[in-house]
């Protein structure tokens, strides 16, 4: 074996003191005693599957003043995320085969961690689904306008979903109904105006449209960043091929808890009421929500400090997501079982990649955590280009060591591999 590590490992829902063997980037054995060419004993530290973030915006190409695959993947790695899936609303957008190929080359050159890429389906490229499927990890459909969005009209949704289903790729949905958004459009001066512009009914209408349009399909459909009680109720009893995601910002913030720096919390869909937030927590803890996704959408500090109506929507979160929820586990608000399911196991299942669990033949993507080491999130210590965090000052538990495919990626504060170490997954 190339390497063995030892510690308290999370295996099949419980912690076991054991050794994990790595060979050719895979987990080759999990036993009480193992010795490899190199053996690392982590003592009483916890060994967990590394996180998988199925929803990031690394802004590359086209908006690299905000982020690129180098800084975005580095931020992810320091936060215990070893695989990300990047959204298509870049410039040029990932809506053609050429754009996908070029974006893949950029990521291959820059990324420190493994990655996948989504293609967007719009009214203009709906006939090219089969061609795009050869080079993408899945498809993104925007049913409402958002940052650099690539909309698909609701009238074309059924056709698009049927075409995608033939490729066996997952479809991810930004569920806000465009007609509803336009009906509530207004000049925005603060988060309350933003919430008025994007009410819960827009999410509910969109979710019901997706459910209706996919009635006879069995392919995977994922509702991104669920934000409302109405959306929650619309999805109650949803078909087995549906999955539901939620973001850290929709779980940790509500419209009444934010008193300053309103532009920092401007996101689409918006931060909603305390009841919406508690409903989402209920879903995450009790199994209705399937996935934690950061929706990492960085903008520069200068951009976010503009007048509210001009400030872009989105927050950086890929580096802080796993550490924030590890702190929540320590506070006993969430169990280890739910967190690992939400951030490791279910994402791997949805994207059909051999990661997310500590078991033989899976990729050796692991993090090591000292559960006693609680720290505080400080923007100046984070690695995104954006230079700020909505979670400034929050308690978090960051990994002390990160492995990708059996290679030590991070130890302490040091990155040990070069750009381009990451590989494309999910094709």
N, C-alpha and C positions, 0 to 999 in steps of 0.2 A: 504493500500500500504506500502511496505517495506521502500521506500525512494522516495522523490520527489526533483527535482532540478529545478531551475528557472534561466532564462537568455535569451539572444537573440539566439534562436535556428534556425538552417538551416532546414527548412521543405518544401518539395515540391518545391525547387528551389528559395525560398525567406527566409528572416530572419523574425522571429516573436518573440516578447517578450511573453513568455509563460512558463508553467510548464510541466515537463515530469515526469510521475510516473513509478516506477519500481516495479515489483512483480515477484518473482521466476526467476530472471535473465532476464526477458523480459520487454519491454516497455508496460505498461498496459494502459496508457492514455496520451494524449497530449491535455492540455486545458489551458485556460487563468489563472485559479486559481485551484490549487490542494494542498492538505496537506497530508503528509504521516507520518509514525512513526518518520522519520527524514527528515527535510527540509533544503536544502542548497540553498541559494540565491547567484548566481554568478554575480548579478548586470548587468552591461553592457558588460560583457565578452561574447564571442561567444561560443555557444555549437554546435559542429559539429559531424557527424558520425565519428567514429574512422576509421583509414585506414586499408586496407587489402593488404598485399604484397603477390602476387601469385608466387613469384620467389626469393627464398633465398637458400643459401648454408650454413647451420649451421655446416657442417663438422663433424657431430656426427652420427655414430661412425667413428673412424679411424684416424681423423686428429684434435683431440681436442686441440693440441697445438695452432691451428689457431683460433678455436671457438668451442663452444658446445651449446647444447640447452639452458643451463642456461644463459650464457653470451649473446648469440644471441637473445633470447627472451626478455632479460632485455633491450638490446639496442633497440629492436623494440618498446617495451613499452614506453621508454623515448622519442621515436620519434613519438608517437601517433598511432602506429600500434598495433592492438590487435589481429590480426589473420595472420598467415603466412603459406605458403605452401612450403615445403622443397624438394629440388631436390635429385635425387637418387644416385649421383656419390660420395658416401661415401665408407668406407671400413669396412666390406664388402658392396658391392653395393646393392641397393634395387632392386634386380632382381629375388629374390625367395620369397616364402611365409614366410619362416623362417626368412630371413633377414628383411622383412617388420614387422613381429611380434616383433622381437628384437628391431628394431628402434622405434617402437611405444611405447614399454616399457620404453626406454630411454627418449623419449620426455615426456611421462606421468609423469615420476619421476622428470624431470628437468625444464619443460617449465613454465614460468610465464604467458604466454598468450595462446590462442587457436591456433591450428595448424592442418595442413593436410600434408600428405606425398604422393609423387609421386613414381611410379614404372617405371623403364626404360625397354624399349623393345629393345632387341638385336636380332641378327641372331640366338642366341642360346636358347632364351627362348620364342620365338614367339608363340609356341604352348601352353604356360601357361597363356595367357592373361586372360581367364575367371577366373582362379584360383586367380591370382593376384588382379583382380578387386574387390574381396571380402574384401580386406584389404587396398586398396589405394584410394586416392582422385582423381587420374587421372594418365595419362601415359606421360612419357617424351621420345621423340625420338631425338637422336643426329645423324644428317646426315653428320657431319664433326667432326674431332678430336678437342678436347679441353681438359681442365683440368680434369684428371681422367675420361675421357669420355667413354661412353658405346655405341659404334656405331652400327647403323643399316644400312646395305647396301641399296642403292637406289633401287636395284632390289627387295628387300623384303618389300619396303614401302607400296605398294598397299595392299599386304596381311595383313600386320600389321594393317593398318588403317581400313580395313574391319572387322578384328577380334575385334578391340577396339570398333568399332561402335555398335556392338551387346551388349556391356556392358553399353552403354549410358554414359560412362565416357569421360571427356575431354582429348584431346591429345595436348600436348605442343611440339613444334618443335624448335630445334636448327637448323636454316636453313643456313648451309654452306656446299657446295658440296665437298666431300672428294677428288674426282679426280681433281677438280679444285685447291684445296689447295695444293695437291702434285705437281701439274704442276708448281706452283709458289713458291715452297719451296726454302728457301735460309737461309744462316747464318744471324741472325739478330743482328744488333748493336744499333738500335734505333727504334723509332716509325714509321719512314718512311719505314724501312725494314719490319717491322711487317705488315704495311698496304699493302706493295707489296705482301707479302706472302698470305694475306687474302683479295684479291680485291673484289670490289662490285659484280663483275660477279659471284663469288662463291655463294653469297647470292641470286642473281637473279636466277641462275640456280636451286638452291635448292628450292626456293619459287615456281617456275614454275613446278618443279617435284611434289611438294606437291599438287598443284592445279590440275594437270593432274591425279594424283593417287587417288584423292578423289572426282572425278567428280560426281559420283552417290550416294554420302553419305550425310547425313544430321546431323551427330553427330558433336559436337563442336570441332573445330581445332584452336589452338592458335599459331600464329607465335611470338616467343619470340624475344626480343631485336632487333627489326628492326633497321638497321643502315645506309641504303644507299638510294639514289635517285632511283637506279635501282630496288631495292627491293620494294620501294614505288610504282613505276610504274607497276611492275609485279602484285601487289596486287590491283591496281585500279579497282574498279568494282568487287571485290571479292565476292564470295557467302555469303549469310547471316549467314551461320554456321561458318564462319571464324571470328576471332578477331585478333587484332594486338597490340603488346606491344612495349614500348620504355623505355629506362632507363634514369635516371638523367645524367649519364656521357656522353651519346650520345647526349643529348640535351644541355648540358652546355659546352662541350669541342669540339674542332676541332684540326686538326693536326697543324694548324698555330698558335693556341693560347697557345700551350704548349712549353715552352722554356727550362725547366730544369726538373730533376727528372723523366726522361722518363719512367723508370720502374714502377713508381707509376701509370701511366696511361695505362699500357699494359693490354689490355682486349681482349676478343674474343666474338663477332666480334670487330674489332679494331675501335679506334677513327678515324673518316674520315675527309672529307673536310668541309670547311665552308658551301658550298652549300648543302651537305648532312645534316648538322646540321640544317640549316634553313628550309630545306624541312621537317624534322621531327617536328620542332616547328610548322610549318604550319599545319601539320597533327594533332598534339596534340590539337592545339587551335581550329581547324575547324571541328573536329569530325572524321577524318579518322583514327587516332590512338584511340584505345579503352581503353588501360590500361597503367598506370605507374607501372613499376615493378623495384625493386631496383637491381636485380641480385646481391644481397649482396654476395660477394665472397671473404672473408677475407683471407689474408696471413700475416704472421708476418713481422714486420719491417725489420728484418734480411733477410728474404727471398726476399723481394722486393728490397733490396739494393744490391743484387747480380748483376753480369754482366748481361747485357740485355738479352742475349741469354739463360741464365740459370734462370732468374727471372720468377716466375709463373705469369699467367694472372689472373686478377680479382681485384676488389676494394670493400671495405666495404661501405655500403650505406643505410642499413635498418633504422638506427637511424636518418639520415639526410634528407631523401627523402621528407617526408611530411613537415618538417620545411622549407626546401629550397623552396618548391613550394608555401607555405603560404607567404613567402617573395616575390615571384614573383607575387602573387595575389595582395599584397599590392602595388607593383610597377606597377600594372595594365598590366602586360604582359600576364596574364591568368585570366579568370573569376573564381569566386567561383563555378559556375555551372559546368564548365569544370573540375576543380580540383576534386570536389566531385564525379563527374561521373567517372573520370579516376582512382581514388584511393579508392573509396568506393562502389559506386553503381554497376558499371560494373563488378568489381572482384567478388562481392557477387552473381551477376547473373550468371557469367560464372561457378563458383564452386557450385552454387545452395545451398547457405548457407543463413540463416535468419539474415543477418547483413547488414551494408552498408547504411541504411536509418534510419531516426528518424520517426518511425511510429509504430502503435500498433502491437504487437505480434512479432516484431523483437527483436533480442538480444539487451540488453541495453549496447551496446559498443559505448561509446561517449568520446570525448575529449573536454576540456575547454581551450579556447585560449584568451589571452589578445592581441588584434591585435596591440596595441600600443607598446608592449614589443618586439622590435627587438633586437636580440643578435648576437653574432659572434660565428661561429663554432670553437671550440678548441678541439683538439684531446684528451687532458688530461681530459676533462670533459665527453667524450663519454664512452660507456660501452662495446664495442666490445673488445675481447682479442687482436685484431690486433694492437691497439695502434696508429693508424694513420688514416687520412682521406684525400682523394683527394680534399675535399672542405674546407680545413683548411683556416680560415679567412673569409669565405663567410657569408653574412648576412642570418639569419634564424629566424623563429618564432616557438619556442618550446611550447608544451602544458604545462599548469600549473597544470592540473588535468586530469587523465585518468580513465575511468570506463570500466570494462569488465564484461558483464552479470550482470550489476547493482552494482557490488562491486567496491569500490574505490581502484584502483590498484596503482596509483601514485598521490601524492599530493606534489607540490613543487619539491624537490629533493629526497623525501623519497618514497621507495617502501613499500607498505603496505600489500602485500600478500607473501606467501611462494612459493618456487619452487614446481611445481606440481599442481599449481592452474589451469593451462591451460588444456583444454579438446580437444580431437580429434574431428575434424569436417570433413565433406565432404566425408564420406564413403558411 
